[in-house]
Amino acid sequence: MSRTTTALAGLGGILLVLTVAGRLLHLPRIDVALLPAQRETVVGLLVVAGAIYLAAVFVVLRHGFSRHALWIVLGVAAVMRLGFVLDHPVLSSDIYRYVWDGQVQKAGINPYRYLPTDPALAKLRDRDVFPFINRAGYAHTIYPPAAQVIFATIGEVTSSVTGMKIAMVAFEALACWCLLQLLAIAQMPAERVLIYAWNPLAQWSFSYDGHVDAAATGLLALALLLRARRRFGAAGAALAAAGLVKFFPLVVAPAFVRDGKFWRPALAGTLVIALLYGLYASVGTQVLGFMSGYDAEEGLTNGTGIWLLSGLSALNDNTDLVNLPDDFGKYYLIAAALLMAILGIWMARRRLKAGEIDVVVLCRDAAVLAACALVAISPHFPWYFAWLALPAVIAPLWSVIWLSVAPVILYLDPGNEHTLWGSFIYVPAIALTGFELWKSRNSNRALS
C-alpha cells in the first residue's frame, strides 16, 4: 500500500477502536437515564471520532491512493455500523415508535388515528416496544406517509427494534452505492465516499439508534443519482419520497429543477405526494400528526428553540430594552422561508458556467440549501444533521462537512443553553462559509 493509503487505514483503525470503546461502555436501555458521566463519556468519544473523521476527510481530499483504499473505506464503514446494529438504542427512543407504527398498520389500523395509549390499541401492547414509546400519551405519530410505508413494510417481516435498525443501515448502503455511481459520473476518486461513510454522527444515529433519517438519506441519494443521469421525472419522484420520510430533503428541490428542468420532476413529485398522503387520508387532517404540537414543543413558534433568536428571547425575558412579541418565531420562519425561496429561485434559474460539471453543481446547490435550512431552524436533535454529509461527498464544502458532524455535542442535552451550544456549531460553520466565499472569489478573479 502507498503511504497515504496506510495513513488512511490508520485513521480508520482509530475510528474502529472508538467504536469498540463505545460498545464496551455497556450503556443502559433508553428507559434508564444516562448518568452525567456516561453522557459526557459518549460525547467525548464522539468528539474524538469527529476530529479523526475530519482528519480523514482532509487526507482523502488532498492525496491520491492505491487501489486498496476503497475497500478500506467500505470495510471500516461496515464494521463501524455492525458494532452497534445489534445493540439496543441508547440516545433516542424514536425507533420504538417506528416499530409500533408498523405493527399498528399490520393490524389494519391507520397509524395516524389513535394515540399509542388509546384503548383501541390495547391488544398490540407488548413488553419490548410499547413501554419505550416517547410522547405515547399525547402525540399522534409525526412521521410522514413515506416513512409509514417503510414502517409497514418492515413490520410485515419483523416486529423487532433490531430488524428496524438493520433496515435503516440497508438504506445507508443504498446511499453509499448511489454515491459511488455519482463519484464515477463526476470522475472523482471513489474513496471520497468516506465523507459520508465514516461520519460518526451518521454511524451513531443510524446504526445505534436507528433513526428514520437514514431512509430519507438513501432515497435522497437515489434522487441525486437519477437527476445526474437526467431521469428527471424519476428523480422528482424519489425526492418526494425522501421528503415524505423526513420533510427536510424537500428544501433541495430547486437544485433538481435547475436549467429549466421543472415540469417532469414537479409533476412526478406531486403525484407521489398525493398518492402517499392518499393512502392515509381516511383520518382527514389528522394525517399531519403531531406537527403543530412539535413546533410549539421545540420552541419554533416563539423562537426560543431557534439559535439565531434564542439569545434575543433570553434578553427579552431579562430586560425591558428588547420587546419581542410572543409569536416572533412565526415572523422569523416566514422571513427565513422567503429568503430560502429567493435562493432557490436563483439556483433554479442559473445556467452552468464554463468548466462546471452538472453533478457537482447539483450536489453543491443541494448542500447549500440543506445547510441554510438547518442553520435557520437549528434543530435540537443531532441526527437531523447527519444527511448533510451526503451531497458533501460530491461537493466537499468544509462548512457543510463541519455541520454534518459538529452537532454531536448536542447529545450533551444542553437544554436552555441553546444559544451557547449552538454557537459552537454555527459560528465555525459561518466562518468557514466566509472563507469558502473569499476563496471562490479569488479563484474567479485569477481565472478572469
N, C-alpha and C positions, 0 to 999 in steps of 0.2 A: 504494500500500500504506500501511497505518497505520504509525505509529511503532513500535508493539510488534511488528508483523509484520516490519518492517525489522530490528529488533534480533534477532529470532529468525533471520532469514535470515543475519545477520552471524555469529551463533554457529554456525549450520550451515556457513557458509563456512569458519570456523576448523577445524571438525571435518574438512572435506574437505581442507584444507591439511595437517592432521596425517596424514590417510590417505595423501596423496601422499608426505609425508615418510617414512612407514613403508614405502611401496612402493619409494622410492628408496634405502633402506638396502641393498638387494640382499643380503639375509641368506642364508647358505648353507643347503643342504638339511639335513634332520634328522640325517643321519649325520655331519655335521661340527658339533662342539660350538661353540656361540656363545662368542666371547671375552667376558670380563667387561665390557669397554667396550661391546660390542654389546648384551649383555643389559641393561645399565644404560640404554643409549640407548632401547631398546624400551620398557622400563618407564617411563622418563622421558616418552616420547611418550604412553603410556597414562595416566599420572597427569595430565598436562596435559589430555588428551582427557576424562578423568573429571571434572576440575574444570569444563571447558566444558560437559560434559553436565549436571552438577548445576546449573549456572547456567541452562541452557536449561530444565530441569525446573522450576526456581523461576519462571522467566518464564512458562512455559506454564500453570502452576497459579495464577498471580496476575493474569493480564491476559487481556483479550479480544483477538480477532484478526480480520483481514479474511478474506474467503472464499478468499484465495490461500494461507493458512497451511498447510492440509492438504497441498496439492501441494508446498509447500516441504519439509514434514516427510518426505513419502514420497519425494520426489526425492533429498534428501540421504541418506536411509536406503539407497536403492537404489545410489547412486553409492559410498557407503561400502563396500558389500559387493562391488560389481563391481570395485573397486580391488584386491581380494585373491583373488577366487574362482578366477582362472586361474593363480595362482602356486602354487608348491609349499609344503607345510606347513613351518613353522619351529619352533614352540614345543612341538609334540607330534607323536608318530608314531602315535597311536591309529588314525588313518584308514586306515593300511595294513592293520591287522587287519580293519577293516570290509570293505575290498575283497577281502582274502584269504578271509574267511568267505563272501562272496558267490560267489567263484569255486569254493570247495570245494563249496558247495551246487549250483552249476551243473553240477559233475561228478557230482552224485547222491550226495554223501557228507555224512553228518551232521556239522556243524561242531564239535560237542562231542566227537567220537570221538577225534580224533588231535591231537597237537601239530603245529604247522607244520613242525617238523624231522623228523617221522616219515617213514621211507622210503616209506610207503604214499602220501604226497602228493608225492613227488619230481617227478612229471611235471607238477605245477602250478607249480613254482617258476619265477620269471622274474627279470629284472633290475630291473624297475620297482617291484615291490611286495615280494616276499619278503625281500630284504636289509634292509628297514627295519621289519619287524615286531618290536615290542618283546616281551620275555619269550617269544620263539619256542621256546626250548629247554626250558622248564619249566612254562609256564602254558597250560592249555586255555583257549579263549575264555571270557571272563567275561560277555559280553553276553547279556541275556535273550532269550527267543524272539521277542518282537515286533520287537526290533532285528534279529534274524536274518532274519525275514521281509522286512524292509526291505532288508537287505543282499542277500538272494537276488533280490528283485525288481529292484533296481538292477543287480545282477550280470548279469541276463539282457540288459540293454541296453548296459552298458559295463563294462569292467574297469579303468577309469582312475580315478585319485585325483580328477581334475578333475570327472568325472561324479558321483562321490560328493559332492563339495563342492556342486555345483550342486543336487543333490537336497536337501541339508541347508538350503541357502538357500531352496529352494522350501517346505520346512516352515516356515521363518521367515515367508515370505509368507502361508502359511495362518494362522499365528499373528496376523499383523497384520490380515488380513481379519476373523478372528474378533473381535479386539479392537475393530475399528471397529463391528461389529454390537453388541458388548456396550456400547460407549460410547453408541450410539444408544438401546439399551434403558434405560440409566441416565440418559439425557437429559443427557449430558456432552459438552463440545466434542470433536470428532473429532481435533483436533490433539494431544490428550493421548496418542495412540498413540506420540508421541515418547518417552515414558518407557521404552518397550521399544525402539522402532526406532532411537534414537540411542545406545543403550547401547554404549560402546566395548568392554566385555568381551564382550558378545554378538557384536559385529562381528568381533573378532579370533578369538574361539573358534570361530565357526561358518563365517564366510566364508574365513578364513585357514587354520585347522587342521581345519575340517570335522567338529567333534565331533557325535556322535550325540545329544547333549543337545538339539540343535535339533529333532530329530524328536519327542522327548518334549515339548518346549515347544509345538510345533504341535498335537500330539494333546491336550495338557492344555488349550490354548486352545479347541479344539473341544469338549472335555468341559465346560468352563465355559459356553460358549455354549449347548450343549444343555441343561444344567441351568437356565440362566437362562430358556430357553424352555419349561421344565417338561417336557422329554422325559427323564424320569428314568432309564428303562432304557437308552436310547442314551447318556446321559451316563455311566452306570456302566460301560458297555462301552468307551467312549472313554477314560475314566480308567484302566481296567485295561490297555488297550493302551499308554497313556503310561507306566504303571508297569512294563510289561514291555519297554520300551525302556531305561529307566533307573529303578531302583526308587524313587528319592526322591519322585516325584509321588504315590505311594500314601499318603504321610503326610497329604495334604489330603483324604482320603476323608471324614472326619467333616463337613467343610463341605458335602458333597454330600448327606448324609442328614439334614441339619437339619430340624427341624419334622416328624419322623415319616416322612419320605420315605425309607424304608430298604429295603424288600423288592425293589422293582424294580431299583434300581441295584446292590444287593448281589448279586442273582441274576444279572443280566446280566454284571456284572463277574466273578463266579465262573466263569460259563460261558466267558467269553473267556479267562480264565487257564487253565482246564482244557483248552480247545481248543488254545491256543498251546503249552502245555507238551506236550500230546499229540502235536503234530507232530514233536517231537524226543525222545520218550520211549524210543526204541529203545536209547538208551545208559544207561538207568536213572538212578541218582543222579548220574551224570556230567553230566547236563543242567544241574546247578548250576555247572559250570565251575570257575573259579578263585576262587570266593567265599571259601572258608576261607583259602586262601593269601593272598588280598588283605587280609583282616582282619589277619593277622599282619604282612604286609609294610608296611601303613600304620600300624602301632602302635596298632590299636584294641583288641587283646586285652590288652596290658599297660598301655595308657593313655598311652604315650609320644607317640603321634600325636594325642592329643586336647588341645586348647588348655587346657581347664579343669584337666586332670590333668598336663600336661607339666611344669609348674613343680614340682608335688609329686614327680613322678618324678625330676626332676633333684635335688631336695632329698634325696630318699630315697637317691640314689647318693652324696651327698657328706656326709651326716651320719647319726648314729645316733638323732637325735631323731624322725625320721619312719620308720616301718617299714610300707611298703606291700607287700602280697602280690603275687606275680608276675602273678596274673590279676585284679588290681584293676580293670583296664579292663572286664572282663566284668561285675563288680558295678555299675560305673558305668553301663554301657549298659543293664543291666536296670532300674536306677533311673530312667534317662532315659526308657526306653520306658514305664514305669509312669506317670511324670509326663505324658508325651505322651498316653497313653491317657486319663488323667483330664481333661486339657484337651480332648481330642477328644470325650469323652462329654458334657462340659459344653456344648461348641459344638453337638453334635448334638441336645441336648435343649432348647436355648434357643429361645424364640419371638421373632419380630420385635417390636421396640418401636414405639410410635407414631412415625411420621416416618421410620423406617428403610426403605431400599429393598433389596429382596431381592437383586438382583445385586451391590450394593455390599457387603452383609454376606457374601454368598458369597465374593467375592474377598478381602475383608478377612480372613475366617477362614482362607481358603486361604493367604494371605500370611503370617499369623501362624504357622500350623502349619509351613509350609515353612521360615520363618526360624528358628523354635525348633529344628527338627530339624537344620538345618545348623550352627547355633551349637553345639548339643550334640555333634555329631560333629566339627565343624571340619575339613573335608577339606583336604588339602594342594594340591588342584588348583583353580586359579581358575575354570575353566569350569563347575565344579559349581554356581556361584552365579548365573550369568547369568540363569537362568529365573525368579529372584525378581522381576525387573522386570516379568514378565507380569501377575500379579494386581495389582501396584502401579499399573498403568495405571488401573484402576477404583477401587482403594482405595489412594491415594498416601500410604502411611506412610513418613516420611523414614528411619526406622530400616531398613526393608526396602529402600528405594531405595539407601541407603548400602551395604548388604550386597550389592547386585546389581552394584556397580562397584568398591568398595574393594579386593576381593581381587586386582586387577591386580598389586598389589605382590608377590603370591606367585610371579609369574614370575621374580622375582629368585632363586628356588630357595633359600629360607632354610635348608633342611636342619635342623640341630639347634637352630636358633634359633626353633623353632615358637612358643614362649611369647612372645617379644618381638614377632615379626612378627604373630602372631595378635592381640596386644594392640592394634596399630594398626588392626586391622579391627573387633574385637569390643567393645572398650571404648567407642569412639564410638557403636556401634550400641546398646549397653546404655544409654548416657547419653541418646541420642535416644528410646529406648523410655520411659525415665523421664519425659522431658519431655512425650512424647505422652500418657502416662497422666495426668500432672498437668494438662495442658491439657484432656483429656477430662473429668476430674473437675470442673474449674472450670466447664466448659461445662454439664455436667449440673446443677450447683448453680444456675447462672444460669437455666436453664430451669425448675427447680423453684421 
